Amino acid sequence: MVSCGRGVEGESVKPLVMFCAAGMKAPVSEIAKQYEEECGVEVQIQYGGSGALLSSLSVGVGDVYLAADSSYLQRAKASGLVAEVMPVAFLRAGLGVPVGNPLGLSRMEDLGRSDLRVGLANPDFSAVGQFSKKTLSQHGMWQRVNPTVLLPTVNDLMNALKLGTVDVVVCWDAVANQYAEIDFVGLPEFETERKSVAIGVLTQSPQPTEARQFCHYLTSKEKGFLVFEANGYEEISESAE
């Protein structure tokens, strides 16, 4: 069972403040609403790129931080900003294309085509942007890609693709699955590099017990993870990192 934060002697706790990767908005907003209905605790969420949020943790006041790549949580923990880290789910990166993939894009090399309008996330702000730069660089492709747009979050990329501003983007599978207008194309070079979404309690949290309870609720297989699963996220087994 996952308990609810109620404060001392049944008193309601103050709203929890959460910093959350923008790509996780669909499941996390639903979980936060569900948590408030079941536990009577409001969760106020600030969305942004995982990297941008990490930069703001030392100056912002909050309780919980969720990033699309667990490396951000590890960095936050090493800097003394996060007290503990809990795994949430796996993500895979690949190509986001208009539904039906009208241009037949299927290879990493397609991102280097001069006739394509390519959208990438900014590696300084976004987990998928950091992943894109690292993986494309490993395969000698980073310098060959000339993005039409470089945007702060994966959600911005999805909207650009929906509007027809770009022909292809690099995005997360579970995020692409949330858009009926977008198909996801897996790439073997990306397939081996799964990323784990992770959540952590901030050391500065004024109500760490309640923050920890929400994190347990969000990651619980009987509660929050059911919402992630319904949105196409893959479960992290106990043996996985």
NORTA-V674311 format. One record per backbone hydrogen bond with DSSP energy under -0.5 kcal/mol. NH is the residue of the N-H (numbers start at 0). CO is the residue of the C=O. E is the energy in kcal/mol with one decimal. If there is no record, write none. Layout:
nh:NH co:CO e:E
nh:NH co:CO e:E
This chain:
nh:2 co:0 e:-0.6
nh:5 co:3 e:-0.5
nh:9 co:6 e:-0.8
nh:10 co:7 e:-1.9
nh:15 co:41 e:-2.8
nh:17 co:15 e:-0.6
nh:17 co:43 e:-3.1
nh:18 co:63 e:-3.1
nh:19 co:17 e:-0.6
nh:19 co:45 e:-2.8
nh:20 co:65 e:-1.6
nh:21 co:47 e:-2.3
nh:23 co:20 e:-1.9
nh:24 co:21 e:-1.7
nh:27 co:23 e:-2.4
nh:28 co:24 e:-2.6
nh:29 co:25 e:-1.2
nh:30 co:26 e:-2.5
nh:31 co:27 e:-2.7
nh:32 co:28 e:-1.8
nh:33 co:29 e:-2.3
nh:34 co:30 e:-2.9
nh:35 co:31 e:-2.1
nh:36 co:32 e:-2.1
nh:37 co:33 e:-2.4
nh:38 co:34 e:-3.0
nh:39 co:35 e:-1.9
nh:40 co:34 e:-0.6
nh:41 co:39 e:-0.5
nh:43 co:15 e:-3.4
nh:43 co:41 e:-0.5
nh:44 co:42 e:-0.6
nh:45 co:17 e:-3.1
nh:46 co:44 e:-0.6
nh:47 co:19 e:-1.5
nh:50 co:124 e:-1.5
nh:51 co:124 e:-1.8
nh:52 co:48 e:-2.7
nh:53 co:49 e:-1.9
nh:54 co:50 e:-1.9
nh:55 co:51 e:-0.9
nh:55 co:52 e:-0.6
nh:56 co:52 e:-0.8
nh:56 co:53 e:-0.9
nh:58 co:55 e:-1.1
nh:59 co:55 e:-2.4
nh:61 co:59 e:-0.5
nh:62 co:16 e:-3.0
nh:63 co:16 e:-1.9
nh:64 co:199 e:-2.4
nh:65 co:18 e:-3.0
nh:66 co:197 e:-2.2
nh:69 co:195 e:-1.4
nh:71 co:68 e:-1.9
nh:72 co:68 e:-0.6
nh:73 co:69 e:-2.2
nh:74 co:70 e:-2.1
nh:75 co:71 e:-2.2
nh:76 co:72 e:-2.6
nh:77 co:73 e:-2.5
nh:78 co:74 e:-1.5
nh:79 co:76 e:-1.4
nh:80 co:75 e:-3.0
nh:81 co:75 e:-0.9
nh:82 co:200 e:-3.1
nh:83 co:200 e:-0.7
nh:85 co:198 e:-3.2
nh:87 co:196 e:-3.0
nh:88 co:196 e:-0.9
nh:89 co:233 e:-3.0
nh:90 co:194 e:-3.0
nh:93 co:170 e:-2.0
nh:94 co:184 e:-2.8
nh:95 co:168 e:-3.0
nh:96 co:94 e:-0.5
nh:96 co:182 e:-2.5
nh:97 co:166 e:-0.6
nh:98 co:180 e:-2.3
nh:100 co:97 e:-2.6
nh:103 co:100 e:-2.0
nh:109 co:106 e:-1.0
nh:110 co:107 e:-1.8
nh:111 co:108 e:-1.8
nh:112 co:109 e:-1.7
nh:115 co:112 e:-1.1
nh:117 co:115 e:-0.8
nh:118 co:167 e:-2.7
nh:119 co:148 e:-2.0
nh:121 co:150 e:-3.4
nh:124 co:121 e:-1.5
nh:125 co:121 e:-2.5
nh:129 co:125 e:-2.3
nh:130 co:126 e:-2.6
nh:131 co:127 e:-2.3
nh:132 co:128 e:-2.3
nh:133 co:129 e:-2.3
nh:134 co:130 e:-2.8
nh:135 co:131 e:-2.5
nh:136 co:132 e:-2.0
nh:137 co:133 e:-1.9
nh:138 co:134 e:-1.1
nh:139 co:136 e:-1.7
nh:140 co:135 e:-3.5
nh:141 co:135 e:-0.9
nh:143 co:140 e:-0.9
nh:144 co:140 e:-1.0
nh:144 co:141 e:-0.7
nh:145 co:143 e:-0.5
nh:146 co:144 e:-0.6
nh:147 co:117 e:-2.3
nh:148 co:117 e:-1.4
nh:150 co:119 e:-2.3
nh:156 co:152 e:-1.4
nh:157 co:153 e:-2.2
nh:158 co:154 e:-2.2
nh:159 co:155 e:-2.1
nh:160 co:156 e:-2.3
nh:161 co:157 e:-2.4
nh:162 co:158 e:-2.2
nh:163 co:159 e:-0.6
nh:163 co:160 e:-0.8
nh:164 co:159 e:-2.3
nh:165 co:159 e:-0.9
nh:166 co:116 e:-3.0
nh:167 co:116 e:-1.5
nh:168 co:95 e:-1.9
nh:169 co:118 e:-1.2
nh:170 co:93 e:-2.3
nh:170 co:168 e:-0.6
nh:172 co:91 e:-3.0
nh:175 co:171 e:-2.2
nh:176 co:172 e:-2.1
nh:177 co:174 e:-1.4
nh:178 co:175 e:-1.9
nh:179 co:177 e:-0.5
nh:181 co:178 e:-1.5
nh:182 co:96 e:-2.9
nh:184 co:94 e:-2.9
nh:185 co:183 e:-0.6
nh:186 co:92 e:-0.6
nh:189 co:186 e:-0.8
nh:190 co:186 e:-2.3
nh:191 co:187 e:-0.9
nh:192 co:189 e:-2.0
nh:194 co:90 e:-2.5
nh:196 co:88 e:-3.2
nh:196 co:194 e:-0.5
nh:197 co:66 e:-1.9
nh:198 co:85 e:-2.7
nh:199 co:64 e:-2.1
nh:200 co:83 e:-1.1
nh:201 co:62 e:-2.5
nh:202 co:80 e:-2.0
nh:204 co:201 e:-1.6
nh:207 co:204 e:-0.6
nh:210 co:206 e:-2.2
nh:211 co:207 e:-2.5
nh:212 co:208 e:-2.0
nh:213 co:209 e:-2.0
nh:214 co:210 e:-2.0
nh:215 co:211 e:-2.2
nh:216 co:212 e:-2.0
nh:217 co:213 e:-2.9
nh:218 co:214 e:-1.8
nh:219 co:215 e:-0.9
nh:219 co:216 e:-0.6
nh:222 co:219 e:-0.8
nh:223 co:216 e:-2.3
nh:224 co:219 e:-2.4
nh:225 co:219 e:-0.5
nh:225 co:222 e:-0.9
nh:226 co:222 e:-0.7
nh:226 co:223 e:-1.2
nh:227 co:223 e:-1.5
nh:228 co:224 e:-3.1
nh:229 co:225 e:-1.8
nh:230 co:226 e:-1.2
nh:230 co:227 e:-0.6
nh:231 co:228 e:-1.7
nh:232 co:227 e:-2.3
nh:233 co:89 e:-1.4
nh:236 co:234 e:-0.7
nh:239 co:236 e:-1.2
